[in-house]
Amino acid sequence: MSAILLLVDIGNSRVKWGIAQENRIVSGQSFASASESLGDSLDVHWLSLPVPHRIFACNVAGNEAERTITDWIRGHWRISSNFVRPADRGYGVVNGYERPEKLGVDRWVSLIASREFANRSICVADCGTALTFDVLDADGRHLGGLIAPGLALMKRALVQETKGIGNVGHDRSDFLGRSTSAAVQGGILTACAGLIEKSLERAAKKLGHAPDLLLTGGDAEVIAGVLDKPCRVVPDLILRGLLRIASSVS
């Protein structure tokens, strides 16, 4: 049997993971990254797995989540994990942050993965709990990025901070809502799509040409459906980045 590589993306809301063999990723069922249920979820989803030879992980859910997963892996498989950290450069990408270590590791890994899809300039929008937008030029230089609330955070803020909206369901409308729920859904979706489209236009002016656009994250398909710009949705972009990093380590 070929060596098994476990790739783990620990996000603010969900843990996404996959098994890589011979450069092919088979994604497993994601589960909540909340600390109170994380240990039980690991038992449910990982106990039946064959022991991996190596593990590469990306974590933005905090130290407690990292400790829980590290301890579970050591306790059940007797191996250590490789948690990726942002660097000033590597894997064809130059970190654009003034303090490179402060760039979110999920954004760093996504930028590394994006080089698989284009040798020209590219923008990466991660449509998760937060909506992030990063620009990479054709030479792999990260020009910086944006961070805004994602769909769920926007909805939660409206419900919690206003008195007249109340509970919001999942009503959908083509554009203008004819109920409060539909108006909220349309508003937050248009806000996220508008941020991406406006940012793409401004990136094109900065670069001197139109960059490619990659979308990833839990809400990527929904947001892609209302964009007026061409894009490619890559649900496992971070796992692909982890695989690229792991493949360079002997």
Secondary structure, DSSP 4 states (H G I P E B T S, - for coil): -PPPEEEEEE-SSEEEEEEEETTEEEE---EE--HHHHHHHHHHHHTTSPPPSEEEEEE-S-HHHHHHHHHHHHHHH----EE----SEETTEE--SSSGGGS-HHHHHHHHHHTTT-SS-EEEEEESSEEEEEEE-TTSBEEEEEEEE-HHHHHHHHHHH-SSS-S------SSS-SSHHHHHHHHHHHHHHHHHHHHHHHHHHHHTSPPEEEEESTTHHHHHTT-SS--EE-TTHHHHHHHHHHHT--
